[in-house]
Amino acid sequence: MDVVVTPTGAEGTSWNLKDRLGRPLGTIGQDKNELFEITPDPLSGLMRVPHTHPSLGEAMTAIAKHMQGECTLDSQDWD
């Protein structure tokens, strides 16, 4: 399943995760230690993906591998 990562807000520290049909899968947030934390929706296929990553790219790679699809950044909504 392909996953689209969309930035939320103007700070650049949070992202929404949805599939290509727009169904919510969870979020990614950057904490004060600059780690990227995946918070899956309870019914999504992301429940077993490792949750903490040192970069957004590594979080996206883990999602793509786990979901056996692509994980792409949709930056058109960036403030």
For each residue, the residues with C-beta under 8 A, 3 or more apart:
1: 19 20 45 67 68 69
2: 19 20 67 69 70 71 72
3: 17 18 19 25 60 63 64 67 69 70 71 72
4: 17 18 19 20 71 72 74
5: 15 16 17 28 56 60 63 71 72 73 74
6: 15 16 18 73 74 77
7: 12 14 15 73 74 75 77 78 79
8: 14 15 16 27
9: 12 13 14 79
10: 79
11: 14
12: 7 9 30 78
13: 9 29 30
14: 7 8 9 11 27 28 29 30
15: 5 6 7 8 27 28 29 56
16: 5 6 8 24 27
17: 3 4 5 24 25 26 27 28 38 40 44 46 63
18: 3 4 6 21 22 23 24 25
19: 1 2 3 4 22 23 25
20: 1 2 4
21: 18
22: 18 19
23: 18 19
24: 16 17 18 41 44
25: 3 17 18 19 40 41 44 45 46
26: 17 38 39 40 41 44 46
27: 8 14 15 16 17 38 39
28: 5 14 15 17 36 37 38 39 56 59
29: 13 14 15 36 37 39
30: 12 13 14 34 35 36 37 56
31: 34 35 37
32:
33:
34: 30 31
35: 30 31 52 53 54
36: 28 29 30 52 53 54 55 56 58 59
37: 28 29 30 31 51 52 53
38: 17 26 27 28 46 49 50 51 52 53 59 62 63
39: 26 27 28 29 51
40: 17 25 26 44 46 47 49 51
41: 24 25 26 44 46
42: 47
43:
44: 17 24 25 26 40 41 47
45: 1 25 66 67
46: 17 25 26 38 40 41 49 63 66 67
47: 40 42 44
48: 66
49: 38 40 46 62 63 66 67
50: 38 53 62
51: 37 38 39 40
52: 35 36 37 38
53: 35 36 37 38 50 56 58 59 62
54: 35 36 58
55: 36 58 59
56: 5 15 28 30 36 53 59 60 73
57: 60 61
58: 36 53 54 55 61 62
59: 28 36 38 53 55 56 62 63
60: 3 5 56 57 63 64 71 72 73
61: 57 58 64 65 71
62: 38 49 50 53 58 59 65 66
63: 3 5 17 38 46 49 59 60 66 67 71
64: 3 60 61 67 69 70 71
65: 61 62 68
66: 45 46 48 49 62 63
67: 1 2 3 45 46 49 63 64 71
68: 1 65
69: 1 2 3 64
70: 2 3 64
71: 2 3 4 5 60 61 63 64 67
72: 2 3 4 5 60
73: 5 6 7 56 60
74: 4 5 6 7 77
75: 7 78
76:
77: 6 7 74
78: 7 12 75
79: 7 9 10
